[in-house]
Amino acid sequence: MDTVALVVGVLSDELDVPVSTEVPMTRPQRFALVSLDGDASDPFILRPRFTIMCWGSTDIDAHGIALSALHALADASQTHKYLSAVQLESLARDEWGRDGQARYALQVTCIINTDE
């Protein structure tokens, strides 16, 4: 199962910003980037960890996008066929943005079932 595509799909459906696994050559001012950062899966259950980098027009906007992403995944875990839980690992302002634009990093671990 492509866990990255699952998370991108949920966020694309729910957020009002573009969501991708790659930063486009001309990045939109408001944008969310999904990266798979780790995986504690075993043969029975998938436990991928994601970082969702959220850019916004202001610091408050970037923080809001990150919170919206967290809520979208948490809400989806109540209804999605495979996504059964989302755990917040961290939410922090990213001070190292090269372009100086507001950016927040959201880290979550998902529990994804593979059985139907």
C-alpha positions, -999 to +999 in steps of 0.1 A: +000+000+000+012+035-009+009+052+025+023+085+011-004+086-016-030+079+011-019+109+032-016+132+002-050+121-010-067+129+024-049+163+026-056+172-010-093+166-004-095+186+028-070+215+026-075+247+006-038+246-004-019+225-030-004+193-015+025+174-030+055+152-023+078+176-042+083+213-041+075+228-075+099+250-093+077+280-085+063+271-051+029+286-042+029+310-013+005+286+006+016+250+002+019+217+020+047+192+014+043+156+026+074+135+033+077+100+047+103+103+075+102+069+091+084+036+094+078+014+124+056-011+105+055-048+112+040-076+092+006-069+106+002-031+107+017-001+090+030+028+112+046+054+089+057+087+102+053+118+081+065+154+082+041+178+066+058+211+059+033+239+056+040+273+041+017+303+046+014+339+037+020+348+074+031+329+104-004+325+117-015+313+082+012+286+081+004+275+116-033+273+106-025+251+076-005+228+098-034+225+123-059+220+095-037+192+081-036+175+116-074+178+120-080+165+084-060+134+091-076+129+126-111+133+111-102+109+083-091+083+108-127+081+119-141+073+085-113+062+061-112+026+050-075+021+059-064+051+081-074+041+116-053+065+139-031+096+138-008+106+166+008+140+167+045+138+173+054+175+170+042+208+156+068+235+154+077+267+136+105+260+111+131+287+117+153+275+089+133+285+058+158+298+033+133+323+017+122+337+051+086+328+045+065+315+074+067+277+076+055+251+102+066+214+104+039+189+115+050+154+124+025+126+127+025+089+130-003+071+113-018+037+119-028+022+086-046-012+083-040-033+053-070-057+057-103-048+043 
